[in-house]
Amino acid sequence: EREMDMVGEGTQADMILGLVMGFVFGVIMLFWIWERGIPRRQKLGILCGIGANLMMGMVRLQARTRAKIGAGHNLPGDTGAGTHHIPLISGGNKGTGFASNVEGGRDNSSEGVSK
């Protein structure tokens, strides 16, 4: 009886074989999962292989997209808006802002106004 469970459950070799088959053949292997004679571990390996295949495809696509952007190519629908460099700190604007209105702890903006 225990030997029969091992056949239905599968071995680690079945898991590795399923992983390789799922990775190499991809989504096509989804049809293989519903076969009754396939051990459970091999089915699990197939699902993991398909997942790994999809993840590698997404990484590859993302790398191509980043390479095109880095090379100066625009993607379809990309207007280029918002891609210009805007400095966060500018040294040429001295004398503007709150610090220029306050000198020595006294507010100069109300000078000349009598109370």
DRENMI-563283 format. One line per 2 residues: number of its first residue (from 1); for each residue x, y, z of N, C-alpha, C, CB. Coordinates in Angstrom, 1 decimal. Glycine has a CB too. Layout:
# DRENMI-563283
NUM) X:Y:Z:X:Y:Z:X:Y:Z:X:Y:Z | ...
***
This chain:
# DRENMI-563283
1) 0.8:-1.2:0.0:0.0:0.0:0.0:0.9:1.3:0.0:-0.9:0.0:1.2 | 1.9:1.3:0.8:2.8:2.4:0.9:3.5:2.6:-0.5:3.9:2.3:2.0
3) 3.9:1.5:-1.1:4.5:1.6:-2.4:3.6:2.2:-3.4:5.0:0.2:-2.9 | 2.3:1.9:-3.3:1.3:2.5:-4.2:1.2:4.0:-4.0:0.0:1.8:-4.0
5) 1.3:4.5:-2.8:1.2:5.9:-2.5:2.5:6.6:-3.1:1.2:6.1:-1.0 | 3.6:6.0:-3.0:4.8:6.6:-3.6:4.7:6.8:-5.1:6.0:5.7:-3.3
7) 4.0:5.8:-5.8:3.8:5.9:-7.2:2.9:7.1:-7.5:3.3:4.6:-7.8 | 1.8:7.2:-6.7:0.9:8.3:-7.0:1.4:9.7:-6.6:-0.4:8.1:-6.2
9) 2.3:9.7:-5.5:2.9:10.9:-5.0:4.0:11.3:-5.9:3.3:10.7:-3.6 | 4.8:10.4:-6.3:6.0:10.7:-7.2:7.3:10.8:-6.4:5.7:11.9:-8.0
11) 8.4:10.9:-7.1:9.7:11.0:-6.4:10.3:12.4:-6.7:10.7:9.9:-7.0 | 11.4:12.7:-6.1:12.1:13.9:-6.4:12.5:14.1:-7.8:13.3:14.1:-5.5
13) 12.8:12.9:-8.4:13.2:12.9:-9.9:12.0:13.4:-10.7:13.7:11.6:-10.3 | 10.8:12.9:-10.3:9.6:13.4:-11.0:9.4:14.9:-10.9:8.3:12.6:-10.5
15) 9.7:15.4:-9.7:9.6:16.9:-9.5:10.5:17.6:-10.4:9.9:17.2:-8.1 | 11.8:17.2:-10.5:12.8:17.8:-11.3:12.4:17.7:-12.8:14.2:17.2:-11.1
17) 12.0:16.5:-13.2:11.6:16.3:-14.6:10.4:17.3:-15.0:11.2:14.9:-14.9 | 9.4:17.4:-14.1:8.3:18.3:-14.3:8.7:19.7:-14.4:7.3:18.1:-13.2
19) 9.7:20.1:-13.5:10.2:21.5:-13.5:10.8:21.8:-14.8:11.2:21.7:-12.4 | 11.7:20.9:-15.3:12.4:21.1:-16.6:11.4:21.2:-17.7:13.4:20.0:-16.8
21) 10.4:20.2:-17.8:9.4:20.2:-18.8:8.6:21.5:-18.8:8.5:18.9:-18.7 | 8.2:21.9:-17.6:7.4:23.1:-17.5:8.1:24.4:-18.0:6.9:23.3:-16.1
23) 9.4:24.4:-17.6:10.2:25.6:-18.0:10.5:25.6:-19.5:11.5:25.5:-17.3 | 10.8:24.4:-20.1:11.1:24.4:-21.5:9.9:24.5:-22.4:11.8:23.1:-21.8
25) 8.8:23.8:-22.1:7.7:23.8:-23.0:6.6:24.9:-22.6:7.0:22.5:-23.0 | 6.7:25.4:-21.4:5.9:26.5:-21.0:4.4:26.1:-20.8:5.9:27.6:-22.0
27) 3.5:27.0:-21.2:2.1:26.9:-21.0:1.5:25.7:-21.7:1.4:28.2:-21.5 | 2.2:25.2:-22.7:1.7:24.0:-23.4:1.5:22.8:-22.4:2.6:23.6:-24.6
29) 2.4:22.8:-21.4:2.4:21.7:-20.4:1.2:21.7:-19.5:3.7:21.7:-19.6 | 0.4:22.8:-19.5:-0.9:22.8:-18.7:-1.8:21.6:-19.1:-1.6:24.1:-18.9
31) -1.8:21.2:-20.4:-2.6:20.1:-20.9:-2.1:18.8:-20.3:-2.6:20.1:-22.4 | -0.9:18.7:-20.0:-0.3:17.5:-19.4:-0.7:17.2:-18.0:1.2:17.5:-19.5
33) -1.1:18.3:-17.3:-1.4:18.2:-15.9:-2.6:17.3:-15.6:-1.6:19.6:-15.3 | -3.6:17.3:-16.5:-4.8:16.6:-16.3:-4.8:15.1:-16.6:-5.9:17.2:-17.1
35) -3.6:14.7:-17.0:-3.4:13.2:-17.3:-3.4:12.5:-16.0:-2.1:13.0:-18.1 | -4.1:11.4:-15.9:-4.2:10.6:-14.7:-3.0:9.8:-14.3:-5.4:9.6:-14.8
37) -2.2:9.5:-15.2:-1.0:8.7:-14.9:0.2:9.5:-14.5:-0.6:7.9:-16.1 | 0.1:10.8:-14.4:1.2:11.6:-14.0:1.3:11.8:-12.5:1.1:13.0:-14.7
39) 2.4:11.5:-11.9:2.5:11.6:-10.4:2.3:13.1:-10.0:3.9:11.2:-9.9 | 1.8:13.2:-8.7:1.5:14.5:-8.2:2.7:15.5:-8.2:0.9:14.4:-6.8
41) 3.9:15.0:-7.8:5.0:15.8:-7.7:5.5:16.3:-9.1:6.2:15.0:-7.1 | 5.3:15.5:-10.1:5.6:15.9:-11.5:4.6:17.0:-11.9:5.5:14.7:-12.5
43) 3.4:16.9:-11.5:2.4:18.0:-11.8:2.8:19.3:-11.1:1.0:17.6:-11.4 | 3.2:19.2:-9.9:3.7:20.3:-9.1:5.0:20.9:-9.8:4.0:20.0:-7.7
45) 5.9:20.1:-10.2:7.1:20.5:-10.9:6.7:21.3:-12.2:8.0:19.4:-11.2 | 5.7:20.7:-12.9:5.3:21.4:-14.2:4.8:22.8:-13.9:4.2:20.6:-14.9
47) 4.0:22.9:-12.9:3.4:24.2:-12.5:4.6:25.2:-12.1:2.4:24.1:-11.4 | 5.5:24.7:-11.3:6.7:25.6:-10.9:7.5:25.9:-12.2:7.5:24.8:-9.9
49) 7.7:25.0:-13.1:8.5:25.3:-14.3:7.8:26.3:-15.2:8.7:24.0:-15.1 | 6.4:26.2:-15.3:5.7:27.2:-16.0:5.8:28.6:-15.4:4.2:26.8:-16.2
51) 5.7:28.6:-14.1:5.9:29.9:-13.3:7.3:30.5:-13.6:5.7:29.7:-11.8 | 8.3:29.7:-13.5:9.7:30.1:-13.7:9.8:30.7:-15.2:10.7:29.0:-13.5
53) 9.2:30.0:-16.1:9.2:30.4:-17.5:8.6:31.7:-17.7:8.5:29.3:-18.4 | 7.4:31.9:-17.1:6.8:33.2:-17.2:7.6:34.3:-16.5:5.4:33.1:-16.5
55) 8.2:34.0:-15.4:9.0:35.1:-14.7:10.2:35.4:-15.5:9.4:34.5:-13.3 | 10.9:34.5:-16.1:12.0:34.8:-17.0:11.6:35.6:-18.2:12.7:33.5:-17.5
57) 10.4:35.3:-18.7:9.9:36.1:-19.9:9.6:37.6:-19.4:8.6:35.5:-20.4 | 9.1:37.8:-18.3:8.8:39.1:-17.8:10.1:39.9:-17.5:8.0:39.1:-16.5
59) 11.1:39.2:-16.9:12.4:39.8:-16.7:13.1:40.2:-18.0:13.3:38.9:-15.9 | 13.0:39.3:-19.0:13.6:39.6:-20.3:12.9:40.8:-21.0:13.5:38.4:-21.2
61) 11.6:40.9:-20.9:10.8:42.0:-21.5:11.1:43.3:-20.8:9.3:41.7:-21.4 | 11.3:43.3:-19.4:11.6:44.5:-18.7:13.0:44.9:-19.0:11.5:44.2:-17.2
63) 13.9:44.0:-19.2:15.3:44.4:-19.6:15.3:45.0:-20.9:16.2:43.2:-19.5 | 14.6:44.5:-21.9:14.5:45.2:-23.2:13.9:46.6:-23.1:13.7:44.3:-24.2
65) 12.9:46.7:-22.3:12.2:48.0:-22.2:13.2:49.0:-21.6:11.0:47.9:-21.3 | 13.9:48.6:-20.6:14.9:49.5:-19.9:16.0:49.9:-20.9:15.4:48.9:-18.6
67) 16.4:48.9:-21.7:17.5:49.2:-22.6:17.1:50.2:-23.7:18.0:47.9:-23.3 | 15.8:50.1:-24.1:15.3:51.0:-25.1:15.2:52.4:-24.5:13.9:50.6:-25.7
69) 14.8:52.5:-23.3:14.6:53.8:-22.7:16.0:54.4:-22.4:13.9:53.7:-21.3 | 17.0:53.6:-22.0:18.3:54.0:-21.8:19.0:54.5:-23.1:19.1:53.0:-21.1
71) 18.6:53.9:-24.2:19.2:54.3:-25.5:18.6:55.5:-26.1:19.2:53.1:-26.4 | 17.6:56.1:-25.4:16.9:57.3:-25.9:15.7:57.0:-26.8:17.9:58.1:-26.7
73) 15.3:55.8:-26.9:14.1:55.5:-27.7:12.9:55.7:-26.8:14.1:54.0:-28.2 | 11.9:56.3:-27.3:10.6:56.4:-26.6:9.7:55.2:-26.9:9.9:57.7:-27.0
75) 9.0:54.8:-25.9:8.0:53.8:-26.0:6.8:54.3:-26.7:7.7:53.1:-24.7 | 6.0:53.5:-27.4:4.7:53.9:-28.0:3.8:54.6:-27.0:4.0:52.8:-28.6
77) 3.4:55.8:-27.3:2.5:56.5:-26.4:3.3:57.4:-25.4:1.6:55.6:-25.7 | 4.6:57.3:-25.4:5.4:58.1:-24.5:5.7:59.5:-25.1:6.7:57.4:-24.1
79) 5.2:60.5:-24.4:5.4:61.9:-25.0:6.7:62.5:-24.5:4.3:62.7:-24.6 | 7.4:61.9:-23.5:8.6:62.4:-23.0:8.4:63.4:-21.9:9.4:63.0:-24.1
81) 7.1:63.7:-21.6:6.8:64.7:-20.5:7.3:64.2:-19.2:5.3:65.0:-20.5 | 7.8:65.1:-18.4:8.2:64.7:-17.1:9.6:64.0:-17.0:7.2:63.8:-16.4
83) 10.3:64.0:-18.1:11.6:63.3:-18.1:12.8:64.3:-18.0:11.8:62.5:-19.3 | 12.5:65.6:-17.9:13.6:66.6:-17.8:14.1:66.7:-16.4:13.1:68.0:-18.3
85) 15.4:67.0:-16.3:16.0:67.1:-15.0:15.7:68.5:-14.4:17.5:66.9:-15.1 | 15.2:68.5:-13.2:14.9:69.7:-12.5:15.7:69.7:-11.2:13.3:69.8:-12.1
87) 16.6:70.7:-11.0:17.4:70.7:-9.8:16.6:70.9:-8.6:18.5:71.7:-9.9 | 16.9:70.2:-7.5:16.1:70.3:-6.3:16.6:71.5:-5.5:16.2:69.1:-5.5
89) 17.9:71.8:-5.5:18.5:72.9:-4.7:19.2:73.8:-5.7:19.5:72.4:-3.7 | 18.8:75.1:-5.6:19.4:76.1:-6.5:20.1:77.1:-5.7:18.3:76.7:-7.4
91) 21.3:77.5:-6.0:22.1:78.5:-5.3:21.9:79.9:-5.8:23.5:78.1:-5.3 | 21.2:80.1:-6.9:21.1:81.4:-7.5:19.9:82.2:-7.0:21.0:81.2:-9.0
93) 19.1:81.7:-6.1:17.9:82.3:-5.6:18.1:82.9:-4.2:16.7:81.4:-5.6 | 19.2:83.5:-4.0:19.5:84.1:-2.6:18.6:85.3:-2.5:21.0:84.4:-2.4
95) 18.1:85.5:-1.3:17.3:86.7:-1.1:15.9:86.5:-1.3:17.8:87.8:-1.9 | 15.4:85.4:-1.7:14.0:85.1:-1.9:13.5:84.2:-0.8:13.7:84.6:-3.3
97) 12.3:84.3:-0.4:11.8:83.4:0.6:11.7:84.1:1.9:12.6:82.2:0.7 | 11.3:83.3:2.9:11.1:83.8:4.3:12.3:84.4:4.9:10.5:82.7:5.1
99) 13.5:83.8:4.7:14.7:84.3:5.4:15.1:85.7:5.0:15.9:83.4:5.0 | 14.7:86.2:3.8:15.0:87.6:3.4:14.1:88.6:4.0:14.9:87.7:1.9
101) 12.9:88.2:4.5:12.0:89.1:5.1:12.3:89.3:6.6:10.6:88.6:4.9 | 13.1:88.4:7.2:13.3:88.4:8.6:14.8:88.7:8.8:12.9:87.1:9.3
103) 15.2:89.7:9.5:16.6:90.1:9.7:16.7:90.3:11.2:17.0:91.3:8.9 | 17.6:89.5:11.8:17.9:89.7:13.2:16.7:89.4:14.1:18.3:91.1:13.5
105) 15.8:88.5:13.7:14.7:88.1:14.5:13.5:89.1:14.4:15.1:87.9:15.9 | 13.7:90.1:13.6:12.6:91.1:13.4:12.0:91.0:12.1:13.2:92.6:13.7
107) 10.7:91.2:11.9:10.1:91.1:10.7:10.1:92.4:10.0:8.6:90.7:10.8 | 10.8:92.5:8.8:11.0:93.7:8.1:9.9:94.0:7.1:12.3:93.7:7.3
109) 9.0:93.1:7.0:7.9:93.3:6.0:6.9:94.3:6.5:7.2:92.0:5.7 | 6.8:94.6:7.8:5.8:95.6:8.3:6.5:96.9:8.6:5.1:95.0:9.5
111) 7.7:97.2:8.2:8.4:98.5:8.5:7.6:99.6:7.8:9.8:98.5:8.0 | 7.5:100.7:8.4:6.8:101.9:7.8:5.3:101.9:8.1:7.1:101.9:6.4
113) 4.8:100.8:8.6:3.4:100.7:8.9:3.3:101.0:10.4:2.8:99.3:8.6 | 2.5:102.0:10.7:2.3:102.4:12.1:1.1:101.8:12.7:2.2:103.9:12.3
115) 1.2:101.5:14.0:0.1:100.9:14.6:-0.7:101.8:15.4:0.6:99.8:15.5
***
